[in-house]
């Protein structure tokens, strides 16, 4: 691990702690060159999840894309960033536990909607309106009736 201060690669681990959910390990390190302390996080290496899009293309799953959509859908709602991160963590855990190497974008969106339904109705409708590409008021009404 390269020191963020001096760029030296030699450091020693001062303290290690697992995260609350056990998915990462937090390590406090001390640079052997300049003595500065810094934190690193160790996560289990995994095979990347591939998202199969509706147009037939595929791309590597990016957590940030899901988070960006959720933050927009949850704007000005009483939903904390921790709740949004927890929703995505739960989604990723389900995908890992099922052993998926590939997932259709439609299935991924449906999984997000299912979790949003239990979190906030307005955020659910906002996310659904973009994800399902609502074109008419009737489509909004049908989504609201589905809650």
N, C-alpha and C positions, 0 to 999 in steps of 0.2 A: 504494500500500500504506500503510495507516494504522499509525503508530508505536504499539506496545503500551503505551508509557510515557506519552506526552503526547497521542496522538491525531492528531498532525500528519500530513498526507498527502504532504508533500514529503520524499523521501529519495533518497540516491544509492546505487548499487550499488558495493560495495567489492570483492567477489570473487564469481565464478560458477564452479560446477563441475557437470558432469553426474554423475548417479548411476552406480553400477556397471553397471546394466543399460541405462542410457541412456534410461529412461522419464521421468525428472524432472531438473530443473535446480535445484540448491541455490544460493541467492543470499544473500550477507551484505550487509545494507544498513545505512546510517547515517542516522539522522534529521537533517535539516538544521536542525531547531528546537532539540532538546535534546542531540543528539550521541550518543544511545544507539544501540548496534548490535543488530540482530535478524536472524533468519534467516527466509527465505521459500522455498517450494518451488513450482516452476512445472511443471505437468503439461499435456500435450496435451489440449485440449478435444475431447470426443467426443460423439457422439449417444448418449443413454442406452440401455442395454440393457433390454428389457422382458421380464419373466418371465411366461409364461402358466401360470396355476395350474390344478390339476386340476378345480376347481369352476367353471371358465370365466372367472374374473376375471383381471385382469392388474395387475401393479405394476412399478415401476421396480426394477431390480436394485440390491440394497444389499450391498456387500461385508461390512459388519458382521454381517449375518444369517448369512452363511456362516461367518465367523470365530467367532461366538458358538457355533454348533453344533460346530465343530471343536475349540474350546477345551474344551467339555464332554466331547466324545468322547475327547479326548487327555489328560484330567485324570489326574494321577498316573502318566503314562507317560513314557518317556525321549524325549520329543519336545519340541524347543525351539520357542519362539515364532517364531524365524526360519524353522524348517522349515514351520510352519503358514502363515506369511505367504508363503513361497516356493510352497507348494502352491496358495494362492489366486491368487498372481501368475501361475503357470503356467496355471491355469484361465482367468483373464481374458485372458491372451495368446492362448490357443487360440480363445476366443470371438471376440476382435478379428480374429485372422488369418483366421478362417472368414467374417468379415463379417456375423455374426449381428446383426440388429436386434432379434430376438425369440428366446427360447429357452423350451422347455417346462420346467416345474419338475422333471419326471421326468428329463429329459435332463441338467439341471444337477446333480441329485442323483447320477445315475449317473456323471457325470464326476468328482464329488468322491469317490465310492466307489472308482472305478478308481485314483485317486491314493493314497487311504488304504490300499488293498490292498498297495501297494508300500512303504508307510511303516511301518505297524504293524497287525498282525492284530486285536489287542484293540480299538484305536480304530476299525478298520473295522467290527467287529461292533457296537460301541456306536452308531456313527453309523447303520448299517444298521437297527438295531432301532428307532430313532426314525423314520428316514426311510421305511422300509418298513412301519412300524406293526405289528411282530410281535405276534401275539395268542396264539401257542402255542409250546411248547417245540420242536415239530417245525419251526417256521419258523426258530428259532435253529439247530437242527441242520442244516437245509438250507443256511443261510448259511455255517455253518462248513465243511460239506462242499464248498461252492463255492470255498473258499480253496485 
